[in-house]
Amino acid sequence: SLTMNEKHSAICHLTFYETAAVSIDTGIGRPTAKLTVKSDGIILPAVGASLSEVRSASGSFVDIELSAKITDTSASMENLLLQCSYRYGVLVLHYTDGSKKLLGSLRSPILLTYEKSGIPAAFVLSVKGSQPEYAKFIP
């Protein structure tokens, strides 16, 4: 059953782009961002992904935390994850209703980390940090 904050559609996959692979047109305070992609991103199948965004007490930044699970623990999937890990970039969150959100920006890129854990084993991806604003929708 869905909790109150999960009534919107769920994240079904993620696309990681290194900062050099994109240009982003966004203005502070705008709810949307225009993403121009210069080279292919890396598509990651996400299961049970959740994004938490909490504005700081001072209001000057937003603490973000993204967690996602990938059940494919093959060597080829791990190779993809290695290509995304500890590299400055942005993440596009793809939702089941077709909407997309952009996490990170060129000035404030995200860092993706992962670990293998659980039984059965899965890769658990996480992004933690502070952003100047909430994740923006990509039209």
C-alpha positions in Angstrom: 0.0 0.0 0.0 1.2 3.5 -0.8 2.0 6.0 1.9 0.8 9.6 1.7 4.0 10.9 0.0 4.1 8.1 -2.6 0.8 8.9 -4.3 2.7 10.3 -7.2 4.3 7.9 -9.7 7.3 5.9 -8.8 10.9 6.2 -10.1 11.4 3.4 -12.6 15.0 4.1 -13.8 17.8 6.6 -13.6 20.1 8.0 -16.2 23.5 9.3 -15.1 25.4 11.9 -17.1 28.8 13.2 -16.4 28.8 17.0 -16.2 30.8 17.3 -19.5 28.0 15.4 -21.3 25.2 17.9 -20.6 24.3 21.5 -20.7 21.5 22.8 -18.4 19.4 25.9 -18.8 17.9 26.7 -15.5 17.0 29.8 -13.5 17.0 30.0 -9.7 13.4 29.7 -8.6 12.1 28.1 -11.8 10.4 24.7 -11.3 11.8 23.3 -14.6 15.2 22.9 -16.2 16.1 22.4 -19.9 18.6 19.6 -20.3 20.6 19.3 -23.5 22.5 16.1 -23.8 25.8 16.0 -25.7 26.6 12.4 -25.3 24.9 9.2 -24.0 24.1 8.8 -20.4 24.2 5.5 -18.5 20.8 4.0 -17.8 20.4 2.3 -14.5 17.3 0.1 -13.7 16.1 1.2 -10.3 13.8 -0.7 -7.9 12.2 0.9 -4.9 14.0 4.2 -5.5 13.1 7.0 -3.1 14.1 10.7 -3.1 14.0 12.7 0.0 14.4 16.5 -0.2 14.4 18.6 3.0 14.9 22.4 3.1 17.5 23.4 5.7 16.4 25.4 8.7 18.1 28.5 7.3 16.3 27.9 4.0 19.5 28.4 2.0 19.8 24.8 0.7 18.0 21.5 0.3 19.4 18.3 1.8 18.9 15.5 -0.7 19.0 11.8 -0.3 18.4 9.3 -3.1 18.4 5.6 -2.5 17.8 3.0 -5.2 18.2 -0.7 -5.5 19.4 -2.6 -8.5 18.7 -6.4 -8.4 20.9 -7.2 -11.3 24.3 -8.0 -9.7 26.0 -9.1 -12.9 29.6 -8.1 -13.7 28.3 -5.9 -16.6 25.9 -4.0 -14.3 28.7 -3.5 -11.8 30.9 -2.2 -14.7 28.1 0.4 -15.5 28.0 1.4 -11.8 31.7 1.8 -11.7 31.4 4.2 -14.7 28.9 6.4 -12.7 30.5 6.2 -9.2 32.5 9.0 -7.7 32.2 11.1 -10.8 30.6 14.5 -10.8 27.4 14.4 -12.8 23.7 14.8 -12.8 20.9 12.2 -12.5 17.7 12.1 -14.5 15.0 10.4 -12.5 12.4 8.7 -14.8 9.0 8.2 -13.3 6.4 5.7 -14.2 4.0 8.4 -15.4 6.6 9.6 -18.0 7.7 12.7 -16.0 11.4 13.3 -15.4 13.3 15.2 -12.7 16.9 16.4 -12.7 19.0 15.9 -9.6 22.2 17.9 -9.5 23.4 20.8 -11.7 26.7 21.8 -13.3 27.4 24.2 -10.4 26.3 21.6 -7.8 26.8 18.2 -9.3 25.9 14.9 -7.5 28.2 12.1 -6.5 26.7 8.6 -6.8 28.0 5.8 -4.6 27.0 2.2 -4.3 27.5 -0.9 -2.3 26.5 -4.6 -2.6 24.4 -5.7 0.3 21.4 -7.8 1.4 20.1 -11.3 0.8 19.5 -11.8 -2.0 22.3 -9.5 -2.9 21.6 -6.2 -4.7 23.4 -3.0 -5.5 22.2 -0.2 -3.4 22.9 3.2 -4.9 22.9 6.4 -2.9 23.3 10.1 -3.5 23.5 12.4 -0.5 24.3 16.1 -0.4 23.0 19.6 -0.5 21.6 21.4 -3.5 20.6 25.0 -3.8 17.1 24.0 -4.9 14.7 21.1 -5.1 15.1 18.7 -8.0 13.5 20.3 -11.1 11.2 18.8 -13.7 12.5 18.4 -17.2 9.7 19.3 -19.7 
